[in-house]
């Protein structure tokens, strides 16, 4: 029997950093405490900035970006849990008066300190050929998870003795072999003291105990029952493990695939999908960036979240390529063919429009770089994507998001 309820999904249209967090916050404010933000991909490497109406600001990582609006969070089996960074975020939210409600699938993989060590060692060894990793062990967790003897899920955290034994096997057996596979086997001997530190192992076990005390382990159908579902994507379509610019991708399906899988398990009938883009392109990390520019393309650009990172470097900029955007979204929507019972309603959100002068918008359409008004940019973007509705972001908060037809009628764009 089909479930006639409609869920919403928010997906980055490019390389991440598009403004997904503020769009989720916007939708969560409408849902209130009935809202459940579902993290359907990625892990602790996400950084979704939300500014609450009262001025509180937080960069969400594990916790869903609807927490300021009162929404709970569900971390699906496609999400990689990172107890160390979860606890850091939990404490940061408590200082802002937010005690988040977080539920998690027992099958979710868990990152260990050893995944982080391997990740950072290999990125350092790559030098100028880095893949653009954040250094938090996300991809290494999923690689380790492929071998049952070293796999670690949330369900495995409750047996302390078994957990210690598994961690010991990971640090003694998995880590040296994995570093050898990556061509830097000598790094294990160089860092042996860290890998074999009992203090690090014991501290992590304590972290997992604190983590388990703060989350509710629950199966997906039980978590979703009776809730207004808001699927929050991490990274963007152009970082998808199968559709991005390999090898500079994330080890994740960043688009609809996981959403459709989870929605089908609930027999959902309809998905309202909002693809999010800035009014220009950004990329944080190594890899191709079409139409890149050496400096910030608009003088009004302000980004306090994406500070330079030891593993990703500084944020990079480019002109907005609407052809690339349209192709990425069309390919993502094509995945829905495998789920014929689910209808998609495509929307587009364009953020950071306040950072662009009204007559200075530059973008690429049909292979040609064009320059015009914000009206022209919005119209070209809607056409390229085939969006039924467009949200326009003129600031950092939920009140700064406006539905396009009202704004465009004012500017004589649409009748």
N, C-alpha and C positions, 0 to 999 in steps of 0.2 A: 504494500500500500504506500502510495506516495505521500510525502510530508509537504503540504502546500505552503509551509513557512518560507520566507525569503531571508537569506543570509547576505551579509555584505563582505566583500573582500577588498583589501587595499594592497596593491602591488606596485613596486617600483618599475618604471618604464625604461630605466637606463642602467647606470653603474652603481646604484645606491645613492644615499644622501639626497633624495628627491623631495623629502617632506612627508613621508608616510606617517610619521608619528602624529603630526598636527591634524592630518586627515582622520586618523583613527580617533583622536581626541574629539574631533568635531562630531563624528558619528556616535561615539560613546556618550557624549553629553545628551544626545537625543534619547538614547537607550536607558540612561540612568543606571541604577543598581541592578537592573535586569540584564545588563550587558555582560557578555563573556568574550574577552579578547583571546583569540586562539592563535598561538604562534605555530605556524605550519611548516617552517623551515628555519635553517640557520641555527644560531646559538648566541653565545655571549659576545660575539664580534659585532652584533648589531649596535647601533647608536642612534636612537630616535628621539629627537629633541621635542619636548612639549613645554609650552609656557602657559600656565593656568591663568584664568582671568584675574586672580589676585596677585599675579606676578611671580609665583613660584615657578622655578625652572628645573627640569630634570632631563637627563639623557637616558632614556630607557634602554635596557639591555635584555634582561630576562623578563622582567615584569612588563605586561602589556601596556601600551601607551594610553590606554583608557583609564588608568588608575586614578588620576586626578579627578576624573568625572565619576568615579565610584564603580567602575566596571571591574569584575574579577578577571583573572588570567588563567588560561589553560595552556600548558606546555605539552604539545602533542608528541607522538612517538617519532615524528620527523624533526623534532627539536633536540639539540644536543645540550644537556644540562652541564653547568659548570659551577659546582658548589662554592668554590673559592670566590668567584666573581659575583655569584648570586648573593652571598652574605654581605659583600661590600655594597651592593646596590640596596639590599634590604635596609642596612644601617643608614644609608644616605636618605632613603625615603622616610624613615622614622624621624629624622631630624626635620623633615618638612611636614610632619603631622600626618603622614600616610602610612597605614599599616595594611599592606596589600593582601588581598585574598588570592593565593596562588595554588592551583591544582596542577597535577602532572601525571602523565601516562606512565605506568610502571615500566613500559618498554623503552622509554627514552634513554639513549646512550649517555654516559657520564664521562666528562673530561677529567683526567688526572694531572698531577704536576708533571708527570713524565711525558705526556703528550705535549705540554707547553715547552718543556726543555727541548724535545726533538724538533718541534716546529721552529723554535728560535735558532737552534744550532744550524739547521739546514738553510734557513733564510739568510743567516749571516754568511754561510759558506758560499751561497750563490752570488753574493756581491752585487754587481751591476745587473745580473740576470735574475734578480728576485722575482717571485711570482706575485708579490703584492699582499702577502698574508699579514694579518693583524698580530700574529705571534701568540695567540691565546689557545692554540692546540685544536681548533675545530676540525680541520681536515685530518689531522693525525688520529683524532679520536675515532673517526669513521673508518679509517684504514685499519686501525687495531681491532675495531669491532667486527671486521670480516673474519677474524680467526676466533672461533668459539672459546678456545682456551684462555684468551685474553680479553674477551668481551666483558663489558661492565655496564649494567643498566641500573636504573633507579630501584628496581625490585631487588637487586643484589646488595643494596646498601644496609639492609636491616640485620644481616648476620655478620657481626664484627669479626669473628675468627675467619670466616670464609673471605671477607673483604680484605683482611690483612694478607691472607695467602695469595689472593688474586693480584693485589698490588705488588707483592714481592715478586711474583712471576713476571709481571709487566716490567718492573725495573731491572730485573736480573736477566731475563730471557728475551723478552720482546724488544726492549730498547736497543741493545747492542746489535741485534740482527737487523732491525729497522734502519739504524744509522748506517750499517754496512750496505744495505740495499740502496740507500740514498747517496752512497759514494763517499761518506765521511765517517767510516768506521773508527778512525783514530779519535774522533770526538768523544766517544764513550770513555776511553781510557783517560782522556784529558779531564773529563768531568765526572769521573767515577765517584768521587767523594760526594758530589751532589746527588747522583742517582741512587747511591746506596746509603744515604743519610736516613737513619731511623727517625730522627727528629722530624724530617719532612714527611715521612710516611705517617707517623703518629699524628702529626698536626692535621694532615689531610683527613684521616679517619675521624678526628674530632670535628672537622668542618662538615663532613658528610652527616654526622649525627645532628649537628645544629641545623643543617639544611633540611633533613627529614622532619625535624621538629616544627619547621615553619611552613612546610607545604603539605597539601593533602594529596595522597596518591590515590588516583581514581581512574576508572576506565572511561574512554571517550563518550560513549552513549549516555552514561550516567551524568557526566559533567555537563553535557550539552542540553539535557532535558529541561524544557521550559525556559531556556535562555534566548536572548537576542544575540545572535552569533556575529562576531566581527573578526574575520580572518586577517591577521596582520603579517604581511610579508617582510622578509629581511633581504638586504641587498637589492638587486634589480635584475630585470630580464637579460641584460647584456653581460651578466656575471653567471648565468645559468651554466651548470656543469656540462651540458650538452649543446647549448646554443650560444655560449659566449665566445670570447676570443681566447681559445685554449692556448697555452696553459694558464693564462691569467684569469682564472675563474674561481668560483667558490664551489665546494663539493656539495652542491645542493640544487634541488629544483626550486628556482626562485619565483616561478609563475604559478599557473593554475593546477598543475598536475597533482600536487599534494592536497590542495583545496578540494578538487573534484573527488579525490579518493575519500577524504573525510566526509564530504557532503553526501556522497553516495551511500556511505555507511549509515547515514541518518535518513536516507531516502528523501533528501531535500529536493524541492521542485524547481527552485529558482535561485540564481546568484546575481547580485548587483555588484559588478566588479569595477572598481575605480583604479585606473592606472595613473600614477603620479609622476609628474615631470617638473623640474625647475624650468624657469624661462630661459635657461642656458644649461649647458652640460657641465658636469663635474666628474672627476674620478679620483678616488683616494687610493693610491697604490699603483703598481707597475701595470703595463699593458697598453694596447692601442687606445687612442682617444681621437676619433675623427674630428677634423676641423679645430684642432687644439690651438689655443692662443697662449702667448708667453706670460701674460699677466691677466688679472681679473678683467673680464670683458666689459663690465660696467662699473663706474666709479662708486655706485651706491651699494655694492655687494659687501655684506657683513656676514661672517660665519664664525661664531664663537665656539662651535662644537668641534669642527674638523681641524684641530691643531696638529702641527707636524708630529708624526709618529716614527719611532725608531725603525720600524719595520716597513711602514708604508710611505714615509716621506710626507711632503706637504700636499695639500689639496690642489688638483690641476683643473683647468677650465677649458671650455670649448664653446663654440656657437651651437645652438640647439639644432640638431639634424632631425627634421620632421619625417624625412624619408626613412631613416633608420628606425625611428620611433614607431612609425606605422607598420613597418615590416616585422618588428619584434612583437608588437601587440597582435598582429594578424596571426603570426606563428603560434603565439601562446593560446589565442582563442581557438585555434584549430585542434588543440588537445581535447576540447569538449566534444568532439565527434565521437570519442570513445564512451561518452556518457550521454546518450541521446535523451535521457529523461530529465536532464537539467538544462533549463533555459538561462542564457546569459544576457544581462543588460549591461552594456559597456558604457562606462563613464570615464571622464578625464579630469584630473585636477592639475592645474598649473600653478606652482608656488613661486614665491620670490619676485612677483611682478612689481612690487613696490621698489625693487632695486634697479629697475629699468626705466629710463626716461621715456615718456609717452611717445615721442617721435623717434626713438633710437633703437627699437627692437630689431635685432639681427638674427636671422635663422636661415636654414637651408631647406628648400622645397623644390622637388623635381630636379635635384642636382644643381640648383642655382642658389648662391648666397643672396639673400634679399634683406632689405632694410626698410622698416616702416613703423607704423603705429602699433600700440598694444592690441587695438582692434584687429588689425591685419594678422598679427601673430596668433591671436586666439582663434580667429576664423580658419586660418591655415592649419592649425593644430587639430581642431575639431574635424576638419575634412580629412586630414591624413589618418586619423585614428578611427573615424567613423563613430564618434561618441554621441550618445543620445542626450547627455547632459554634461556640462563642464562647470567645475568649481574653480574659482579664481582666488588665489591667495595673495593678499596685499600686506602681509605681516606675519608675525610669529604665533599669534594666538588663534583660538577657534573662531572668535568674533571677526577675524580678518579674512575668513573664507566666505565667498559670496557665490551664489548660483549665477552662472554666466548670462542667461537670457535677460535678467533684470539689468545687469550692468551694461550689457551690450545694447539693449534698447535705448538706454540713456545716451550711449555714444553712437546711436544711429547705425548700428551694425546689422541687427536682425529685426525684422518687423514683428 
